[in-house]
């Protein structure tokens, strides 16, 4: 079966996010003072062939642990969806 896996990667809450800070400051400079915090991450979409959803999630988790995510600085949220 084929699955689409989305991995949302964000910096840990306690860490500074210089990109997010720069974007927030830019928004404030153009008058959008209602924006109080911005966090910038990345979204990765993968198509995985697996026997079932659990196996697809396991492959995605291993991909995160070995390549996609720096566990010291980032967290990942994995979503698996079966493709028709």
Secondary structure, 3 states (H helix, E strand, C coil): CEEEEEEEEEECCCCCCHHHHHHHHHHHHCCCCCCCCCCCCEEEEEEEECCCHHHHHHHHHHHHHHHHCCCCCEEEEEEEEECC
